[in-house]
């Protein structure tokens, strides 16, 4: 085929749960090039945070993304605690680790289900979603909410793990150890599912390193990277977490969608082990550094400094940087680097030489959280041309504004 | 206040639902996915998520509408055949909620398209979403009656 086509996918598409646009260059059915345009649901969260104090920003950071909401909260809180030097009691650290792992469980099960749905394997999708309800119940018992938990606060957590809850969590672990294997077998033993997932959207080891893939996407390519192993935070130092890479289980890492599926499934088992260890080793003591919210706010108002934190969210490392200024109640600035932002760069590589029918599967395979990664994109309304502003252009625009302000006498 | 069972008694036929994420955090979207999963199983009520607005009776909108998505949301709404109903799921689509001060929002949704049912919660529980869609049935029935009358007059 000599003729080339340009096919747009998105922003609203059946295979995508969130708005993102990808333009695919096609030769027949084969994808030869891809352009990805994010920015459809940019809400300016970092900007909004500048009008709010750190306690209010907790609830804003929770709503960066509804699936990895607790990861964003913990990354933000660790950055604030780093900036203001606030210690977290050990029991609170254990409870935070517990909720982080529960969140990883539900996120990976959701992904595994949606991956099956994308290839049209609806019975496996419903099986995965039925399994996922158990961990949602545990989260609801713990926090009262199914999605945005509101568990953590500055210097600790708001809800304690009671003996009854510990019992519920143990039952959940037992349930999953029995019930998760059939789901895993149904998908991995199915020849059609394997044919659809194997050798699709390949990202090699070198490419994963060069394009800074993170999380399960990088691990599926054989890169041994897991922040819970390399720089343990909260209580993870006590559990001896090892990064899950396919070569440890199957001898070889292909870096395709099937490997991404396997990595996530094995991480479900790993999370179950961690949850068991958390419940067994839960230390006694306080769950908050300071119970009086007004005192916390007064302390944060006086605090000065920049803090950062990087944690392993279900999709990869999530980095938050926060600056607090002494005497200012609000967050001075806040920077979020969500894992999808790093992973989306490797999309065009994964698309190469695949069929058009696999495009939604490949987009879903990095478990994209579009709402996490939205960034600014300038639109020239006079010509209708769309372009992403480069750093040099921004610098030029910035200087232009300075000149304009100088001419207008500072207005 | 009518009970949920009453709404379902008058449910005349299967409702097909389509969704549009206009800038939400995903929280409502995963609850919509949970709604079609076996625990809540809206298919037992004949409801179904469809891929295109051209097949749908009800549009579920999540999220405060961003500048980019405003035009897309309007296009999706205009593609739906009459009679149609719009359900807003989540607080941010109803009022802006935590995103109320953003510079990039055109919403809430009712500034862009007419909304029939609001489902509150951040995110609402799947039961609430089912109730919201069931409430849209009343509006659809009324619209269908109006359309029939208009047809008889001609």
Interface residues (C-beta under 8 A of the other chain):
Chain A: X11 X12 X14 X17 X18 X19 X39 X40 X41 X42 X43 X44 X45 X47 X48 X51 X59 X60 X63 X64 X65 X66 X67 X69 X110 X113 X114 X126 X129 X130 X132 X133 X136 X146 X147 X148 X369 X371
Chain B: X20 X21 X22 X23 X24 X25 X26 X27 X28 X29 X30 X31 X33 X34 X36 X37 X38 X39 X51 X52 X63 X64 X66 X68 X69 X72 X76 X92 X97 X98 X99 X101 X102 X103 X104 X105 X122 X123 X125
